[in-house]
Amino acid sequence: MNSQDPLRQSRLGLRGILLVSGGVLVASSVFLVPNLDVFEGSAARTDLARPVEASGQGTVTGAPSEEALESQGAAAGPADTSRPLVPVYWLGDVNGADRLFREFLPSPAASSGDPISEAVRIMTEGEPLDPDYTSPWDPASSISSSVSTRNVITLDISSDALAQRLDEEDARLALQQLVFTATAAASDGGLITGGEASSVVVLVDGTADYRAFGSVDLGGQLTRDTGVLAPVWIIDPQQGVELGSESLTVHGLGPAGDDSVVWRIDRRSEGSAGGTDLFLDGVVDIVPADGAPGAYSFAVGLPPGSYDITVSAPSGDGVAEDSKSVVVR
């Protein structure tokens, strides 16, 4: 990407910036109705600790109903679900190139009431649930944010978070990770109003025009580039979740131009060997969505044990996939 990419718009005057007001962020599910902006982060609210339910071993459903999507809870994994969850984007490998994936993680124990800063703090110093995901950011000693009436997020982050030296392509991807995380958290926290697309102005130690990661000059507004998103996501369940039910519904997103995704569930062997054997597999339709990948959903019945869930679709000359490990008690 170069300086003409949609990452950057005109320089923003900082008048009219509104400080983010404190408040309590409620728990959020991580699945969105297909005709919404699936990457904003706003979603239906439900009990995250309650496992999803499905009927019948090996049962595969087609497109889920809107009611099912809107009420679907997130399997929040091993994290502490007593705290509100915030959306965080990570890097993951797709055919040898890094792309963005999203998880929902608990907000810090001492909540600041600013969901944007909390999500960005987790992005810089936290660990993803999925061991396949990474982040090039270092812990930030300070983060603050504000939002204007035109949905422009001004994010002030300390320079220690950008200590690594990256080439231009990797630096731009890291900035997109920041942009997606900040805008998703703002939407999920109800800080973004309708009618205006959101964008991000990044200040470093209170100063504009910083050279990020030693290769990209900041300045102006940064906007989302959907081309850096992974083609296939498993959104629910998240990595490491323990289910108290033998039934499971898997939700996710696939390429909008494809008709279906392929899925498989491998059962992990007990003992020190740690091998896996195919337990179930199949194909499920995805639902096209204008300007965004479509949704897929399938339901399976699993006896107690440990499982690896993989969903894949063709991508370029290879295959894009996402995988999650779960335990059924």
C-alpha positions in Angstrom: 0.0 0.0 0.0 1.1 3.6 -0.6 0.2 7.0 0.6 -2.7 7.1 -1.8 -4.5 4.2 -0.1 -7.8 4.7 1.6 -6.0 4.4 4.9 -5.5 8.1 5.0 -7.9 11.1 4.4 -7.4 14.8 4.7 -5.9 16.2 7.9 -8.4 16.8 10.7 -8.7 19.9 12.8 -9.1 19.0 16.4 -11.9 21.4 17.2 -15.2 20.0 18.5 -13.6 16.9 20.0 -15.8 15.5 22.7 -14.3 13.6 25.6 -15.6 10.1 26.0 -17.9 10.0 29.0 -17.5 7.3 31.6 -20.0 4.5 31.8 -20.5 0.8 32.3 -19.9 -1.4 29.2 -22.3 -4.3 29.0 -21.3 -7.7 27.8 -21.6 -8.2 24.1 -22.1 -11.1 21.8 -19.7 -11.4 18.9 -22.1 -12.3 16.1 -23.9 -9.8 13.9 -26.8 -9.9 11.5 -25.5 -10.3 8.0 -26.9 -7.1 6.6 -25.1 -5.0 9.3 -21.5 -3.9 9.3 -20.0 -7.1 10.6 -16.8 -5.4 11.6 -18.1 -2.5 13.7 -18.4 -4.6 16.8 -21.9 -3.6 17.8 -24.0 -6.7 18.5 -26.9 -8.2 20.4 -26.5 -8.4 24.2 -27.0 -11.7 25.9 -25.6 -13.9 28.6 -22.1 -14.7 27.6 -21.6 -17.4 30.1 -24.5 -19.6 28.8 -23.3 -22.1 26.2 -25.2 -22.1 22.9 -27.4 -25.0 22.2 -28.2 -27.0 19.1 -29.9 -30.2 18.3 -28.6 -33.5 16.8 -25.1 -34.8 16.3 -23.8 -33.8 12.9 -26.8 -31.6 12.2 -25.9 -28.8 9.7 -28.1 -25.8 9.3 -28.1 -23.3 6.5 -28.5 -19.6 6.9 -29.6 -18.8 10.5 -32.7 -16.7 11.1 -32.3 -13.1 12.2 -33.8 -14.0 15.6 -31.1 -16.6 16.1 -28.3 -14.3 15.1 -29.5 -11.4 17.2 -29.8 -13.6 20.4 -26.7 -15.7 19.9 -24.3 -15.4 22.8 -20.5 -15.5 22.6 -18.7 -18.5 24.0 -16.1 -16.3 25.8 -13.5 -19.0 26.3 -11.4 -19.3 29.4 -11.4 -15.6 30.1 -13.2 -14.0 33.1 -16.8 -13.4 31.8 -17.7 -11.5 34.9 -16.2 -8.4 33.3 -17.5 -6.6 30.2 -16.0 -7.8 26.9 -14.4 -5.6 24.3 -13.5 -6.3 20.6 -9.8 -6.6 19.9 -8.2 -7.4 16.5 -5.1 -9.5 16.1 -2.8 -10.7 13.2 -3.0 -14.2 11.9 -1.4 -16.0 9.0 -3.4 -16.6 5.8 -1.4 -18.3 3.0 1.8 -16.8 4.2 0.5 -13.2 4.7 -0.8 -11.6 7.9 -4.5 -10.7 8.0 -6.8 -9.4 10.8 -9.0 -11.6 13.0 -11.1 -10.5 16.0 -11.7 -11.7 19.5 -13.7 -10.4 22.4 -11.7 -10.2 25.6 -12.5 -9.0 29.2 -12.0 -5.3 29.9 -9.3 -4.5 32.5 -10.2 -5.2 36.1 -10.0 -1.5 36.9 -12.3 -0.2 34.2 -11.7 3.4 33.1 -15.1 3.7 31.5 -13.5 4.3 28.1 -14.0 1.2 26.0 -11.8 2.5 23.2 -8.7 3.0 25.4 -9.4 -0.3 27.2 -9.6 -2.3 23.9 -6.4 -0.6 22.6 -4.7 -1.3 25.9 -5.5 -5.0 25.6 -4.3 -5.0 22.0 -0.9 -3.6 23.0 -0.2 -5.5 26.2 -2.7 -8.4 26.3 -2.5 -11.9 24.9 -4.9 -13.3 22.3 -7.0 -16.4 23.3 -6.0 -18.1 20.1 -2.3 -19.0 20.0 -2.3 -18.6 16.2 -2.8 -14.8 16.6 -0.1 -12.3 17.2 0.5 -8.5 17.6 3.4 -6.2 16.7 2.5 -3.7 19.4 4.4 -3.2 22.6 2.7 -2.3 25.9 1.6 1.4 26.0 2.4 3.4 29.1 -0.5 5.8 28.3 -3.6 5.7 26.1 -6.5 8.2 25.9 -9.3 8.7 23.4 -12.0 11.2 22.4 -14.8 11.1 19.9 -16.1 14.0 17.8 -19.7 14.6 16.7 -18.6 13.4 13.2 -17.5 10.0 14.5 -13.8 10.9 14.4 -11.9 9.1 17.1 -8.7 10.9 18.3 -6.4 8.3 20.0 -3.4 9.5 21.9 -0.9 6.7 22.5 2.5 6.7 24.0 5.5 6.1 21.7 6.7 3.0 23.6 3.8 1.1 22.0 5.4 1.6 18.6 8.9 0.7 19.6 9.3 -2.1 17.0 10.8 -1.3 13.6 8.6 -2.6 10.8 8.7 -2.3 7.0 6.0 -0.1 5.5 3.6 -2.9 4.7 3.8 -4.4 8.1 3.5 -1.0 9.7 0.3 -0.1 7.8 -1.2 -3.5 8.8 -0.4 -2.7 12.4 -2.1 0.7 12.1 -5.1 -1.1 10.5 -5.2 -3.4 13.6 -5.4 -0.2 15.7 -8.1 1.4 13.5 -10.3 -1.7 13.5 -9.9 -2.2 17.3 -10.7 1.5 18.1 -13.7 1.8 15.8 -15.1 -1.6 16.8 -14.8 -0.6 20.5 -16.4 2.8 19.9 -19.3 1.2 18.1 -19.7 -1.6 20.7 -19.7 1.0 23.5 -22.3 3.1 21.8 -20.0 6.0 21.1 -20.5 6.1 17.4 -23.6 7.7 16.0 -25.3 6.8 12.7 -24.9 8.7 9.4 -21.1 9.1 9.5 -18.4 6.6 8.9 -15.9 6.4 11.7 -12.2 7.2 11.3 -9.2 7.6 13.6 -6.6 10.3 14.2 -3.5 8.9 15.9 -1.4 11.1 18.1 1.8 9.8 19.6 2.7 11.4 22.9 0.2 14.2 22.1 1.9 15.0 18.7 0.7 14.5 15.2 3.0 13.6 12.2 4.8 10.9 14.1 6.7 8.3 12.1 5.1 5.1 13.2 7.2 2.0 13.5 10.0 3.9 11.8 8.3 3.7 8.3 4.9 5.3 8.1 4.2 9.0 8.7 1.0 9.6 10.6 -1.3 12.6 10.0 -4.9 13.1 9.1 -7.6 10.5 9.4 -7.1 6.7 9.1 -10.0 4.7 7.8 -10.6 1.0 7.7 -9.3 -1.1 4.8 -11.4 -4.2 4.6 -8.8 -5.8 2.3 -6.6 -6.7 5.3 -9.3 -8.8 7.0 -9.0 -12.5 7.0 -11.4 -14.2 4.5 -12.7 -16.8 7.0 -13.5 -16.4 10.7 -14.8 -18.6 13.4 -16.6 -16.0 15.6 -18.3 -18.3 18.1 -17.1 -20.4 19.9 -13.9 -18.6 20.9 -10.6 -20.4 21.6 -10.5 -22.6 24.7 -14.2 -22.4 25.7 -15.5 -25.2 27.9 -19.0 -26.3 27.1 -21.4 -27.8 29.6 -23.5 -29.2 26.9 -22.9 -31.9 24.2 -24.4 -29.6 21.5 -22.6 -26.8 19.8 -23.5 -24.2 17.2 -20.6 -22.7 15.2 -21.0 -19.2 13.8 -18.6 -17.3 11.6 -18.0 -15.3 8.4 -16.8 -16.5 5.0 -16.0 -14.9 1.7 -18.9 -13.0 0.2 -18.2 -14.3 -3.3 -18.3 -17.9 -2.2 -21.4 -20.1 -1.8 -20.1 -22.3 1.1 -17.3 -23.0 3.5 -15.9 -26.4 4.4 -15.8 -27.4 8.1 -14.3 -30.3 10.0 -14.1 -31.3 13.7 -11.2 -33.3 14.9 -11.3 -35.1 18.3 -8.0 -34.9 20.3 -6.7 -38.2 21.7 -6.4 -38.5 25.5 -2.9 -39.1 27.0 0.5 -37.8 26.1 0.4 -38.6 22.4 -1.9 -35.7 21.7 -3.0 -36.8 18.2 -6.3 -36.0 16.5 -8.8 -38.0 14.5 -11.5 -36.7 12.2 -14.8 -36.8 14.1 -17.2 -34.9 11.7 -16.9 -32.8 8.6 -19.2 -31.1 6.1 -20.1 -28.1 3.9 -22.4 -25.3 4.9 -23.8 -22.4 2.9 -22.8 -18.8 3.6 -25.1 -15.9 3.3 -24.0 -13.1 0.9 -23.9 -9.6 2.5 -23.4 -6.4 0.6 -19.8 -5.2 1.0 -18.9 -7.7 3.6 -18.4 -11.5 4.0 -21.5 -13.6 4.5 -22.5 -15.5 7.6 -22.4 -19.3 8.1 -23.8 -21.4 10.9 -23.9 -25.1 11.6 -24.9 -27.2 14.6 -23.3 -30.4 15.8 -23.6 -32.8 18.7 -20.4 -33.7 20.5 -19.8 -36.2 23.3 -17.5 -35.2 26.1 -13.9 -34.7 24.9 -11.5 -32.2 23.4 -12.0 -31.0 19.8 -10.4 -28.8 17.2 -12.9 -27.0 14.9 -11.6 -25.8 11.5 -13.5 -23.8 8.8 -11.9 -23.1 5.4 -12.5 -21.7 2.0 -10.4 -21.2 -1.2 -8.4 -18.0 -1.2 -6.2 -17.0 -4.1 -3.9 -19.9 -4.8 -4.4 -21.5 -1.4 -6.9 -22.0 1.3 -7.9 -19.6 4.1 -8.9 -21.1 7.4 -9.6 -20.4 11.0 -9.6 -22.9 13.8 -10.6 -23.1 17.5 -10.1 -25.7 20.2 -12.9 -26.4 22.6 -13.7 -28.9 25.4 -17.0 -30.6 26.0 -17.5 -31.7 29.7 
